[in-house]
Amino acid sequence: MEPITKKDLTDALEEFHKKTIEPRFDRIESYIQGQIVPRFDRIESYILNRIEPRFDKIEKKLEEHDKK
């Protein structure tokens, strides 16, 4: 039996990476882009369009109150 060489190990790891790990990362990335990113975009839009203007109004009223 011949000893295992560095090239044998490298080839085996590269094959494992291409067949097993890379497709899983591709599926994870696809899920993130398709499901998670749009949710974060909706949250950000809600904050910018609804919450931030309310906060700005409150802050303005507090500043006016402090001037009195």
C-alpha positions as a LaTeX table, in Angstrom:
\begin{tabular}{lrrr}
\hline
Residue & $x$ (\AA) & $y$ (\AA) & $z$ (\AA) \\
\hline
Met1 & 0.00 & 0.00 & 0.00 \\
Glu2 & 1.36 & 3.38 & $-1.02$ \\
Pro3 & 1.47 & 6.23 & 1.48 \\
Ile4 & $-1.02$ & 9.03 & 1.09 \\
Thr5 & 0.53 & 12.08 & $-0.46$ \\
Lys6 & $-0.21$ & 15.73 & 0.08 \\
Lys7 & $-1.71$ & 15.85 & $-3.43$ \\
Asp8 & $-4.07$ & 12.97 & $-2.60$ \\
Leu9 & $-5.33$ & 14.84 & 0.44 \\
Thr10 & $-5.65$ & 18.10 & $-1.47$ \\
Asp11 & $-7.58$ & 16.43 & $-4.28$ \\
Ala12 & $-9.92$ & 14.71 & $-1.83$ \\
Leu13 & $-10.57$ & 17.94 & 0.07 \\
Glu14 & $-11.16$ & 19.91 & $-3.14$ \\
Glu15 & $-13.62$ & 17.30 & $-4.38$ \\
Phe16 & $-15.44$ & 17.30 & $-1.02$ \\
His17 & $-15.60$ & 21.10 & $-1.08$ \\
Lys18 & $-16.99$ & 21.21 & $-4.63$ \\
Lys19 & $-19.56$ & 18.45 & $-4.11$ \\
Thr20 & $-20.67$ & 19.10 & $-0.53$ \\
Ile21 & $-19.72$ & 22.43 & 0.97 \\
Glu22 & $-20.04$ & 24.80 & $-2.00$ \\
Pro23 & $-23.61$ & 23.75 & $-2.91$ \\
Arg24 & $-24.68$ & 24.21 & 0.70 \\
Phe25 & $-23.21$ & 27.69 & 0.81 \\
Asp26 & $-24.94$ & 28.47 & $-2.47$ \\
Arg27 & $-28.28$ & 27.37 & $-1.02$ \\
Ile28 & $-27.69$ & 29.41 & 2.14 \\
Glu29 & $-26.76$ & 32.48 & 0.11 \\
Ser30 & $-29.81$ & 32.03 & $-2.10$ \\
Tyr31 & $-32.08$ & 31.75 & 0.95 \\
Ile32 & $-30.56$ & 34.86 & 2.50 \\
Gln33 & $-31.00$ & 36.85 & $-0.72$ \\
Gly34 & $-34.52$ & 35.56 & $-1.32$ \\
Gln35 & $-35.99$ & 35.52 & 2.19 \\
Ile36 & $-33.92$ & 37.45 & 4.71 \\
Val37 & $-32.74$ & 40.50 & 2.75 \\
Pro38 & $-36.27$ & 41.50 & 1.66 \\
Arg39 & $-37.45$ & 41.28 & 5.27 \\
Phe40 & $-34.63$ & 43.55 & 6.43 \\
Asp41 & $-35.44$ & 45.92 & 3.57 \\
Arg42 & $-39.08$ & 46.09 & 4.73 \\
Ile43 & $-37.98$ & 46.69 & 8.33 \\
Glu44 & $-35.62$ & 49.46 & 7.24 \\
Ser45 & $-38.34$ & 51.04 & 5.09 \\
Tyr46 & $-40.79$ & 50.92 & 8.00 \\
Ile47 & $-38.27$ & 52.57 & 10.31 \\
Leu48 & $-37.42$ & 55.29 & 7.79 \\
Asn49 & $-41.01$ & 56.01 & 6.74 \\
Arg50 & $-42.95$ & 55.57 & 9.98 \\
Ile51 & $-40.83$ & 55.52 & 13.10 \\
Glu52 & $-38.19$ & 58.10 & 12.23 \\
Pro53 & $-40.70$ & 60.84 & 11.30 \\
Arg54 & $-42.54$ & 60.22 & 14.58 \\
Phe55 & $-39.28$ & 60.40 & 16.50 \\
Asp56 & $-38.38$ & 63.63 & 14.69 \\
Lys57 & $-41.75$ & 65.18 & 15.67 \\
Ile58 & $-41.26$ & 64.18 & 19.30 \\
Glu59 & $-37.72$ & 65.52 & 19.28 \\
Lys60 & $-38.90$ & 68.81 & 17.76 \\
Lys61 & $-41.64$ & 69.19 & 20.38 \\
Leu62 & $-39.14$ & 68.49 & 23.16 \\
Glu63 & $-36.80$ & 71.14 & 21.77 \\
Glu64 & $-39.67$ & 73.65 & 21.59 \\
His65 & $-40.62$ & 72.80 & 25.16 \\
Asp66 & $-37.04$ & 73.28 & 26.34 \\
Lys67 & $-36.92$ & 76.74 & 24.73 \\
Lys68 & $-39.91$ & 77.89 & 26.78 \\
\hline
\end{tabular}
